[in-house]
Amino acid sequence: MSADQQEGSSGLVGAASRLITGWALLGGIVLLLVVAVNMVSIIGSMFGKPFPGDFELTEMGVAVAVFSFLPYCQLVGANVSADIFTSGASKRMIAFFTLLGSLIALGFAILLIWRMYFGMLDQREYDYTTTILQIPHWLAFIPILISLALLAVAAAVTLLRDADVLSKG
């Protein structure tokens, strides 16, 4: 099932697909804002008025954006793959590898949610902030944790889809 078919479908899969796609678009907006901050900083530097803390916002913004793209990549099968190993494989074998990849993505998402949550609590407990703007580090963990939860949802959706393909194939 393609991403367009998933987004057009009803039920939980369609809702998850629309939510994941919207989240990825928000990540794209965050990335555009990072670019805008850098442009303002560069132009401001030419006139002696740089944007203070631009690298801090870039660091946090890029991390949030990258994590926001992960669920969409999982959903549409746009993750990196080594086709050289599967070029001669049967459709059933490719379906098996895809299913295995979805299972690993689900486990990885759950592991990262667990560890990133405790990382966020540590950042909050020790009151870590950025140096110039004094933005609490833990705030960046919130959208990252949402992204990881959506990655788990996307992995579950693709796992079910891949299991269905494998059973029919």
C-alpha positions as CSV (number, residue, x, y, z in Angstrom):
1,M,0.0,0.0,0.0
2,S,1.5,3.4,-1.0
3,A,1.5,6.4,1.2
4,D,-1.2,8.0,-0.8
5,Q,-3.5,5.0,-0.3
6,Q,-2.7,4.9,3.4
7,E,-3.5,8.6,3.8
8,G,-6.8,8.1,1.9
9,S,-7.7,5.1,3.9
10,S,-10.1,5.3,6.9
11,G,-9.7,3.9,10.4
12,L,-6.6,3.9,12.5
13,V,-4.2,3.4,9.7
14,G,-5.5,6.4,7.8
15,A,-5.5,8.6,10.9
16,A,-2.0,7.5,11.8
17,S,-0.8,8.2,8.2
18,R,-2.3,11.7,8.2
19,L,-0.9,12.4,11.7
20,I,2.6,11.2,10.7
21,T,2.5,13.1,7.5
22,G,1.4,16.3,9.3
23,W,4.2,15.8,11.9
24,A,6.8,15.5,9.1
25,L,5.5,18.7,7.5
26,L,5.8,20.4,10.9
27,G,9.4,19.2,11.0
28,G,10.0,20.7,7.6
29,I,8.6,24.0,8.9
30,V,11.0,23.8,11.9
31,L,13.9,23.2,9.4
32,L,12.8,26.3,7.4
33,L,12.8,28.3,10.6
34,V,16.3,27.1,11.3
35,V,17.4,28.3,7.9
36,A,15.7,31.7,8.5
37,V,17.5,32.1,11.8
38,N,20.8,31.4,10.1
39,M,20.1,33.8,7.3
40,V,19.2,36.5,9.8
41,S,22.3,35.8,11.7
42,I,24.5,35.9,8.6
43,I,23.0,39.1,7.3
44,G,23.0,40.6,10.8
45,S,26.7,39.8,11.1
46,M,27.4,41.7,7.9
47,F,26.0,44.8,9.7
48,G,27.6,44.1,13.1
49,K,24.4,42.7,14.6
50,P,24.5,38.9,14.7
51,F,21.6,36.8,16.0
52,P,22.7,35.7,19.5
53,G,22.4,32.0,20.1
54,D,21.8,31.1,16.5
55,F,23.9,27.9,16.8
56,E,21.9,26.9,19.9
57,L,18.6,27.2,18.0
58,T,20.1,25.4,15.0
59,E,21.3,22.5,17.1
60,M,17.9,22.1,18.8
61,G,15.9,22.7,15.7
62,V,17.8,20.3,13.5
63,A,17.5,17.6,16.1
64,V,13.7,18.1,16.4
65,A,13.3,18.2,12.6
66,V,15.4,15.0,12.0
67,F,13.4,13.0,14.5
68,S,10.1,14.3,13.1
69,F,11.0,12.8,9.7
70,L,11.7,9.3,11.0
71,P,8.1,8.2,11.3
72,Y,7.3,9.3,7.8
73,C,10.3,7.5,6.4
74,Q,9.2,4.3,8.2
75,L,5.7,4.7,7.0
76,V,6.5,5.1,3.3
77,G,9.5,2.8,3.2
78,A,12.0,5.6,2.5
79,N,14.7,4.4,5.0
80,V,18.1,3.5,3.7
81,S,18.3,0.0,2.3
82,A,21.0,-2.0,0.7
83,D,19.4,-3.2,-2.5
84,I,22.6,-4.9,-3.7
85,F,21.8,-7.7,-1.2
86,T,18.2,-8.2,-2.3
87,S,18.5,-7.5,-6.0
88,G,18.3,-11.3,-6.8
89,A,15.9,-12.2,-4.0
90,S,12.4,-13.4,-4.4
91,K,9.4,-11.2,-3.6
92,R,8.7,-13.4,-0.6
93,M,12.3,-12.9,0.7
94,I,12.1,-9.2,0.2
95,A,8.8,-9.1,2.1
96,F,10.4,-11.1,4.9
97,F,13.3,-8.6,5.1
98,T,10.9,-5.7,5.1
99,L,8.9,-7.3,7.9
100,L,12.1,-7.8,9.8
101,G,13.0,-4.2,9.3
102,S,9.6,-3.1,10.6
103,L,10.1,-5.3,13.7
104,I,13.5,-3.8,14.3
105,A,12.2,-0.3,13.9
106,L,9.4,-1.0,16.4
107,G,11.9,-2.3,19.0
108,F,14.3,0.5,18.3
109,A,11.5,3.1,18.7
110,I,10.4,1.6,22.0
111,L,14.0,1.5,23.3
112,L,14.6,5.1,22.3
113,I,11.4,6.3,23.9
114,W,12.4,4.7,27.2
115,R,16.0,6.0,27.2
116,M,15.1,9.5,25.8
117,Y,12.4,9.9,28.4
118,F,14.9,9.3,31.2
119,G,17.4,11.6,29.4
120,M,14.7,14.3,29.4
121,L,14.1,13.8,33.1
122,D,17.9,14.1,33.8
123,Q,18.1,17.3,31.7
124,R,15.2,18.8,33.7
125,E,16.5,17.6,37.1
126,Y,19.9,19.1,36.6
127,D,18.5,22.2,34.9
128,Y,20.7,22.1,31.9
129,T,20.2,25.1,29.6
130,T,21.7,26.5,26.5
131,T,24.6,28.9,27.2
132,I,23.4,32.1,25.5
133,L,19.7,31.9,25.3
134,Q,19.2,29.9,28.5
135,I,16.6,27.6,26.9
136,P,16.1,24.4,29.0
137,H,17.5,21.4,27.1
138,W,14.6,19.2,28.2
139,L,12.1,21.2,26.1
140,A,13.7,19.8,22.9
141,F,13.0,16.3,24.2
142,I,9.2,16.8,24.1
143,P,8.8,16.9,20.3
144,I,11.5,14.2,20.0
145,L,9.6,11.9,22.2
146,I,6.4,12.6,20.2
147,S,8.4,11.7,17.1
148,L,9.5,8.5,18.6
149,A,6.0,7.5,19.6
150,L,4.9,8.2,16.1
151,L,7.8,6.1,14.8
152,A,6.5,3.2,17.0
153,V,3.0,3.7,15.5
154,A,4.5,3.8,12.0
155,A,6.5,0.7,12.6
156,A,3.5,-1.1,13.9
157,V,1.5,-0.1,10.8
158,T,4.2,-1.2,8.5
159,L,4.7,-4.4,10.5
160,L,1.0,-5.3,10.1
161,R,1.2,-4.3,6.4
162,D,4.3,-6.4,5.8
163,A,2.9,-9.4,7.7
164,D,-0.2,-9.2,5.4
165,V,2.0,-9.0,2.3
166,L,4.1,-11.9,3.5
167,S,1.0,-14.1,4.3
168,K,-0.5,-13.4,0.8
169,G,2.8,-13.7,-1.1
